Amino acid sequence: MQHIKAILGVLVITLLLAGCVNKTKQFGAHVAKLRVEQTYNLDATQENLGVIPVGSGERMESAYQVYTGKQDSELKGTESQFLEGFGE
């Protein structure tokens, strides 16, 4: 009786593990795709020049404060309060 239980146990475990078999031949393709998508784009600065807002004054200052999360009182006198000449 013990012998039959052991054989049935092995058979059940074998069938359960057989259901987990993955027949895809592209093992790791998803990870490779994610790695490529998450790689730093070295040309992003040049590609996104049209996104940089042009201007100065109060509108740029308020946009910069929202972007950085800093207020006027938190900025030192030597810190640029917006990117001068960045889009040129």
C-alpha positions as a Python dict, from the first residue, in 0.01 Angstrom:
ca = {
    (1, 'M'): (0, 0, 0),
    (2, 'Q'): (284, 238, 81),
    (3, 'H'): (443, 157, -251),
    (4, 'I'): (124, 249, -442),
    (5, 'K'): (91, 581, -252),
    (6, 'A'): (448, 672, -339),
    (7, 'I'): (395, 592, -708),
    (8, 'L'): (69, 789, -717),
    (9, 'G'): (238, 1083, -539),
    (10, 'V'): (520, 1089, -793),
    (11, 'L'): (269, 1064, -1078),
    (12, 'V'): (60, 1355, -944),
    (13, 'I'): (366, 1573, -890),
    (14, 'T'): (490, 1490, -1241),
    (15, 'L'): (155, 1589, -1393),
    (16, 'L'): (145, 1913, -1194),
    (17, 'L'): (495, 2008, -1303),
    (18, 'A'): (418, 1916, -1665),
    (19, 'G'): (141, 2177, -1659),
    (20, 'C'): (400, 2446, -1581),
    (21, 'V'): (608, 2380, -1891),
    (22, 'N'): (651, 2683, -2114),
    (23, 'K'): (705, 2598, -2480),
    (24, 'T'): (793, 2949, -2597),
    (25, 'K'): (1122, 2980, -2779),
    (26, 'Q'): (1162, 3351, -2699),
    (27, 'F'): (1260, 3300, -2339),
    (28, 'G'): (1391, 3632, -2206),
    (29, 'A'): (1264, 3839, -2499),
    (30, 'H'): (1036, 4043, -2273),
    (31, 'V'): (1323, 4128, -2038),
    (32, 'A'): (1541, 4226, -2333),
    (33, 'K'): (1264, 4448, -2469),
    (34, 'L'): (1221, 4623, -2134),
    (35, 'R'): (1595, 4675, -2107),
    (36, 'V'): (1606, 4844, -2447),
    (37, 'E'): (1306, 5063, -2362),
    (38, 'Q'): (1458, 5174, -2034),
    (39, 'T'): (1800, 5257, -2174),
    (40, 'Y'): (1894, 5623, -2140),
    (41, 'N'): (1840, 5810, -2464),
    (42, 'L'): (2159, 6005, -2530),
    (43, 'D'): (1988, 6219, -2796),
    (44, 'A'): (1692, 6318, -2577),
    (45, 'T'): (1819, 6673, -2524),
    (46, 'Q'): (1832, 6745, -2896),
    (47, 'E'): (1508, 6560, -2970),
    (48, 'N'): (1313, 6756, -2708),
    (49, 'L'): (1429, 7109, -2787),
    (50, 'G'): (1080, 7194, -2909),
    (51, 'V'): (939, 7108, -2567),
    (52, 'I'): (1148, 7368, -2382),
    (53, 'P'): (937, 7679, -2319),
    (54, 'V'): (1074, 8010, -2439),
    (55, 'G'): (1040, 8320, -2227),
    (56, 'S'): (1139, 8489, -1909),
    (57, 'G'): (983, 8683, -1630),
    (58, 'E'): (700, 8596, -1399),
    (59, 'R'): (548, 8315, -1608),
    (60, 'M'): (880, 8135, -1642),
    (61, 'E'): (958, 8188, -1275),
    (62, 'S'): (628, 8035, -1162),
    (63, 'A'): (670, 7742, -1404),
    (64, 'Y'): (1024, 7685, -1274),
    (65, 'Q'): (901, 7689, -914),
    (66, 'V'): (636, 7430, -993),
    (67, 'Y'): (894, 7217, -1180),
    (68, 'T'): (1156, 7224, -903),
    (69, 'G'): (925, 7252, -605),
    (70, 'K'): (1133, 7544, -472),
    (71, 'Q'): (1009, 7890, -383),
    (72, 'D'): (1196, 8222, -423),
    (73, 'S'): (1303, 8217, -60),
    (74, 'E'): (1469, 7875, -102),
    (75, 'L'): (1685, 7979, -399),
    (76, 'K'): (2029, 8127, -343),
    (77, 'G'): (2137, 8437, -531),
    (78, 'T'): (2385, 8239, -739),
    (79, 'E'): (2133, 7979, -860),
    (80, 'S'): (1980, 8030, -1201),
    (81, 'Q'): (1607, 8063, -1169),
    (82, 'F'): (1549, 7941, -1524),
    (83, 'L'): (1767, 7783, -1789),
    (84, 'E'): (1930, 8069, -1978),
    (85, 'G'): (2037, 7983, -2331),
    (86, 'F'): (1950, 7613, -2295),
    (87, 'G'): (1740, 7596, -2611),
    (88, 'E'): (1987, 7789, -2827),
}
